[in-house]
């Protein structure tokens, strides 16, 4: 989008200077507004034309059967799809009986601006009717970050070149017509007429609709109220029917006169509460929004974002597009999580129905690391959602004949709904990804209440899975067979290195957590023998390595498989999964997305610096990046191994994934993990931030409330910053343990500043650096190691 001629490159906003219907669906995604509970796609106010109409409530979905050509034990029976609920953002306009439709008449100007600091989507347009009457339209739209289920629109129409009779129709619309589903499996399964009407109401300036989903049994209520200002003679009337409630405001405007409408919209939804209860909820929310008022909502929105940006902003000098992209990414990540309130963060957030609105391991492995350092309270909420689905995960493990919990590959409500078991059911690494997110959050925030409660539950039940899933061989080595790692072009593998390394981390984290909270061990049925077994299993975990090639194997035997014939693969045959059978992909050396490379990033202490260089060089020519999750991981390892030009190329790819529609599916919604990957590539790649070293259990004993605090680790974070020659400066903040650390990187030096909190020691390229508030420390940056830059598969180098 930002390379499109109608989009400007600006540091704090996304501006579209003219309307191009060919990229309308993509623009609806990038201009989407959300607060983690409620999401509105960036559709035009009048609702049409549209690419994909969209209004989403987190956790509201419909179920549908998953058909199989042949049934199998343990196959999920039902799928879940996020649905387009009642749309409260529609405001239609008629001018002298001509409907305002950008496909008719003459559009004289059109501009939309998404401001990352105010959280407001603004639109201005001038349009002439087929009979030549011109009006000027201005609208501002927000989804409130302060009031959980509230959105609002300010809408103004002005006559320009003569008197005009205008009619503004503010609507609530259910069961909007959706475009035909695509053959791309990433597209959502369209469910027509998912909402069954229960109540409709219109009186004065108030509107309300209540519906219920047909099979998932979720009730959705939407209410709207309006403030109308216009010239003398302005009138309005309200009407409703089962799927539409409408307020029609009419006025005759002289040139320069305006008709102004402020629309407040509130949502309520529940699978348990009665119709009167949900109805009263939205009426109460509406009263609160009216009391706050339009300006009050704007002020609260700005205050929320000011607080966020004070900690989260990343400054990039030398590339205006990436500067815009990283703020775009952080804005949308914050939107996706700000008010999620123990609900999932879907792979597309609430910006579209791509991937059916499901949450994957992407959340814990890509999104939560960013939020841990920028908005940590959102991480506690996201992990609390995982904890709320623990019963389903325990049940799923039992169904599969395993101990502990087996968390789903893709889900909305906690039940597995992947119909393709080689990539779904056996991708058990999601357990370890959740455990790592718990470990990371607890260390970064010192949230002891979470640690001894939901965190400990998650660590224990995820760890138990590994002991039942794997086995010891005759030599005492622990193997995990028949699993799928992050690389979805390799399935049913033995000893996937990423899975095994993360499982080891999971087992040790669980053992340490129970040791620190021995009073909870009886509740969880954990014995000293089980803890010892976890530690022994971790110590004996198989880590596949090819001695002849001197590289780690993605999975046992992977390096002995036949290499993929990249010379015979044309550029239009990517992504490979849409052009080749999985059985062929599974038996060849071809990598969809970073897998072993991701392991070197998430478990850096498992590998020496020399091993990282060799491994990265080996897997680069095999990795085709048919997943948006890959570029940021490759950026991190490229930076660590000294390939700064390549690291920057991957950083740009991650940053522009949606803004430049690199995978041609931005129309379905934004890629939350790739948005997070922009921060990961910049901060953890070029900034060299690495995960925290695990702290020995003996050094962090749990203390009673009010008792002495645990000993602080000597260096909670490590940095190894280096910039490519194309950048002159990179600056960012990191929140850790009630401290805010600022890192400002140039070509030759890095400055570390403790902005708030007690004294702390960080590591700079392996050397300890003590920081106190108000005393910046400047250090020189050593040169990058010199080694040949690895190549990529033909036609798959970043930027080509």
Protein Blocks (a to p, Z undefined) as FASTA:
>chain_A
ZZpmkbccdfkbccdfbdcfklmmmmmmmmpccehjaccdfbdfklpacfbdcdddehia
cddddddfbdcehiafbdcdddddddfkbccddeehiacdfkgcjdfbdcddddfklopa
cdddddddfkopacdddddddddfklmkbccdddddddfkbccdddddddddehiacddd
dfbfkbccddehkbccfbdcdehjbccdddddfklopacdddddddddddehiacddddd
fkbccddddddddehiacdddddddddddfkbcfklmmmmmmmmmmmmmmnommlmmmmm
mmmmmmmmmmmpccdehiaklmmmmmmmmmmmmmmmmmnnopacdfkljnbjehhlpacf
klmmmmmmmmmmmmmmlmmmmmmmmmmmmmmmmmmmmmnopahjdddfbdfkopacbfbl
klmmmmmmlmmmmmmmmmmmmmmnopaklmmmmmmmmmmmmmmmmmmmmccdfkopacde
hiacfblkbghiehifklmmmmmmmmmmmmmmmmmmmmlmmmnopafklmmmmmmmmmmp
ccdddfklopacfbghklmpccddfklpcfklccfklmpcfklmmmpccdfbacklmmmm
mmmmlpcfklmmmmmmmmmmmmgolafklmmmmmmmmmmnopamlmmmmmmmmmmmmmno
mnopmmnopcfklmmmmmmmmmmmmnopacdddddfklmccddehiacddddfblbacdd
dddfkbgbdcddddeehiacdddddfkbccdddfbdcdddddeehiacdddehiacdddd
ddddddddddddehiaghZZ
